């Protein structure tokens, strides 16, 4: 049985939750799903410029878990940019 997942603090609730390449109809795009946790990790690390330890404390998680969330988010965003995919932030 896996360990129960801890409660993570998310303070980012975006008004805009969908991004797509300009000039490409939606019917031609694949969509990459970004969780709220992943969006929060990107915001804390890249926008607020917190260290990983500070950001992990802010999200109420361990540094290693924060690193896994951040790595997953960066991979998804990189794929969307380089492969011309849309990004949806789950609410």
C-alpha positions in Angstrom: 0.0 0.0 0.0 1.5 3.4 -1.0 2.1 6.1 1.5 -0.8 8.6 1.8 -0.2 11.8 -0.2 0.4 14.9 2.0 -1.6 18.1 1.7 0.3 20.6 -0.5 -0.3 24.3 -0.3 -1.2 25.9 -3.6 -1.6 29.7 -3.6 -1.8 30.1 -7.4 -5.2 30.0 -9.0 -4.8 31.2 -12.6 -7.6 33.0 -14.4 -6.3 31.8 -17.7 -5.8 28.1 -17.8 -5.2 27.4 -21.5 -2.3 28.3 -23.8 -1.8 27.4 -27.4 0.4 28.2 -30.3 -0.8 31.3 -32.3 -2.4 30.6 -35.6 -2.9 26.9 -35.2 -6.6 25.6 -34.9 -7.3 23.7 -31.8 -8.4 20.6 -33.8 -4.8 20.3 -35.0 -3.2 20.5 -31.5 -2.3 17.9 -28.9 -2.9 19.1 -25.3 -0.5 18.7 -22.4 -2.1 18.7 -19.0 -0.2 20.7 -16.3 -1.4 20.1 -12.7 -2.0 23.0 -10.3 1.0 21.7 -8.3 3.2 21.9 -11.4 2.1 25.4 -12.2 2.7 26.4 -8.6 6.2 24.9 -8.6 7.0 26.8 -11.8 5.7 30.1 -10.3 7.6 29.7 -7.0 10.9 28.7 -8.7 10.9 30.9 -11.8 8.7 33.9 -11.1 9.2 34.4 -7.3 12.8 33.1 -7.7 12.8 31.1 -4.5 15.3 28.5 -3.8 14.1 24.9 -4.0 14.1 24.6 -0.2 12.1 27.8 0.2 9.7 26.8 -2.5 9.3 23.3 -0.9 8.5 24.9 2.5 6.0 27.3 0.7 4.2 24.3 -0.8 4.4 22.2 2.4 6.3 19.4 0.8 9.9 18.0 0.9 12.6 19.3 -1.3 12.9 16.1 -3.2 9.1 16.0 -3.9 9.3 19.6 -5.0 12.1 18.7 -7.4 10.1 15.9 -8.9 7.1 18.2 -9.4 9.3 21.0 -10.9 11.1 18.5 -13.2 7.8 17.2 -14.5 6.4 20.7 -15.1 9.5 21.8 -16.9 9.5 18.7 -19.2 5.8 19.3 -20.1 6.3 23.0 -20.8 9.4 22.2 -22.9 7.5 19.6 -24.9 4.7 22.0 -25.6 7.0 24.8 -26.8 9.3 22.6 -28.9 6.6 20.4 -30.4 3.9 23.0 -30.8 1.4 21.6 -28.3 -1.3 23.4 -26.2 -1.0 23.6 -22.4 -4.0 23.2 -20.1 -3.7 23.9 -16.4 -6.1 21.7 -14.5 -8.3 23.5 -11.9 
